[in-house]
Amino acid sequence: MSPVSDSDTPTADEPSHDTKTTPDDSDDSDDDRTVIRSGRDFEQEYRLRASEAGQFLIDLGEQLRDDDELTIVDDEWELPFAFGEPVELEVDYEGVGDPELEIELELPGRTDEAAPDVE
């Protein structure tokens, strides 16, 4: 499975992003990327050109279609995630004032639990 990556990380001339995490929220991997583990809260927001966001969504969509695990990576961190079903997709359009379209995808974590037996 190939990771979803942000190969066009914003530079000083491009929009920036904000990160919310603390050193205790993650582990370091061999390649100096912080691995975001289960049981931690992590959030990062990007302001990108539409073409960059579109490429990210294509890469993400291909992983969702082809596998039940995905890995999102940045220069400084990686987030492996095994997802379950159903996936929730929300489309929110606000047309009053400055129009805005928000598209949200929520992936539940996959559980390895099996149903009990009926005897």
C-alpha positions in Angstrom: 0.0 0.0 0.0 1.5 3.3 -0.9 1.1 6.2 1.5 -1.0 9.3 0.8 1.7 12.0 0.9 1.9 15.7 0.8 4.8 16.1 -1.6 4.1 19.8 -2.1 4.5 20.9 1.5 3.9 24.7 1.7 7.1 26.9 1.7 7.5 30.3 3.1 5.9 31.7 0.0 2.9 29.4 0.2 0.1 29.1 2.8 1.1 27.4 6.0 -0.5 24.8 8.3 -1.0 24.4 12.0 -0.4 21.3 14.1 -1.9 20.4 17.5 0.1 17.6 19.3 2.5 17.2 22.1 5.7 15.2 22.4 3.9 12.6 24.5 1.3 12.1 21.8 3.5 10.1 19.4 6.5 7.8 18.9 9.5 8.4 16.6 10.2 6.0 13.7 13.5 5.1 12.2 13.3 7.8 9.5 12.9 10.7 12.1 9.1 10.9 11.3 6.8 11.0 14.3 4.4 8.1 14.1 0.9 9.0 15.4 -0.4 6.1 17.4 -3.8 5.0 18.5 -4.9 6.5 21.8 -3.6 10.0 20.9 -5.3 13.1 19.6 -3.7 14.7 16.5 -4.9 17.4 14.1 -3.3 19.3 11.3 -4.9 21.8 9.0 -3.6 22.8 5.6 -4.4 25.8 3.3 -3.6 24.5 -0.2 -4.3 25.3 -3.8 -7.4 23.4 -5.1 -5.2 21.3 -7.4 -3.1 20.1 -4.4 -6.2 19.3 -2.4 -7.6 17.5 -5.4 -4.5 15.3 -5.8 -4.6 14.5 -2.1 -8.2 13.4 -2.4 -7.4 11.3 -5.4 -4.6 9.5 -3.6 -6.8 9.1 -0.5 -9.7 7.8 -2.6 -7.5 5.2 -4.3 -6.4 3.9 -0.9 -10.0 3.8 0.4 -11.0 1.9 -2.7 -8.1 -0.6 -2.8 -7.4 -1.4 0.9 -8.8 -1.3 4.4 -5.8 0.6 5.8 -4.2 3.8 4.8 -1.2 5.9 5.8 -1.1 9.6 5.6 2.4 11.1 5.7 4.1 14.5 6.0 7.7 15.5 6.2 7.6 15.3 10.0 4.9 12.7 10.8 3.0 9.7 9.6 -0.4 8.4 10.6 -1.2 4.7 9.8 -4.9 3.9 10.2 -6.9 0.7 9.8 -10.5 1.8 9.0 -13.8 0.0 9.2 -17.3 0.4 7.7 -19.5 2.4 7.2 -17.6 5.5 6.1 -19.5 8.7 6.8 -19.5 11.4 4.1 -21.1 14.8 4.8 -21.6 17.7 2.3 -22.4 21.0 3.9 -23.2 24.1 1.7 -23.7 27.5 3.2 -25.1 29.8 0.6 -25.9 32.9 2.7 -23.3 35.7 2.6 -20.0 34.3 1.4 -20.8 30.9 0.0 -18.9 28.0 1.4 -18.8 24.3 0.6 -17.5 21.9 3.2 -16.9 18.2 2.5 -16.1 16.0 5.5 -15.1 12.3 5.5 -15.2 10.4 8.7 -13.6 6.9 8.9 -14.3 4.7 11.9 -11.5 2.6 13.2 -11.6 -1.0 12.4 -12.2 -3.5 15.2 -10.8 -7.0 15.3 -13.6 -8.2 17.5 -15.7 -11.1 16.3 -19.4 -11.6 17.0 -20.2 -14.2 19.7 -21.4 -17.6 18.8 -25.0 -18.6 19.1 -25.6 -22.1 20.4 
